[in-house]
Amino acid sequence: MPQYPGGNKAMHAFIAASLVYPPEALQNRIEGEVHVGYTVNNDGHVEDIHVINGLGYGCDQEAIRLISLLKYAAADNYGMKVRSSLRTRVKFRLPVQDSITLSYSVAGAKNKEKPAEKPAGGNSYGYTISF
C-alpha cells in the first residue's frame, strides 16, 4: 500500500492547509465530511478520483481538487510496482466566528451603608457585597 511522505498526519495537515472553503457552502453554513475514493498508480500519481459520500454546495469539487494534488511514494509488492485503491475523508468545518465582546461601565457610587452591628459572642455571620 502506498504511503504519503510523512504519514497520514502529514497528508491531513496538507489537506487542511490547502482547503479553500467553497463560498456556496459558507453561505449555506454547510459542514461535514466528503468521502473520496481514488487509485494510486505504480508511479505514485492519483487517478480515478470519485466521491463516495458527498455534501454538495461545491464541497465535493474541492475535495476532488485536493486529492488530485496528492503525490504518493510508489508502492511495490515483492519488488513489483502495484496500483492501490484508497479512501480519504476531507473534513469541512465552518470557520470559528469571533466571540461576542461585552463592554460595561459602572455608574457613580451610591451611598454605601454599613451593615448593622451584631452583639459579640453569637454564631451569626454577615457580609456585604457592593457593586
Secondary structure, 3 states (H helix, E strand, C coil): CCCCCCHHHHHHHHHHHHCCCCHHHHHCCCCEEEEEEEEECCCCEEEEEEEEECCCCCHHHHHHHHHHCCECCCCEECCEECCEEEEEEEEECCCCCCCCCCCCCCCCCCCCCCCCCCCCCCCCCCCCCCC
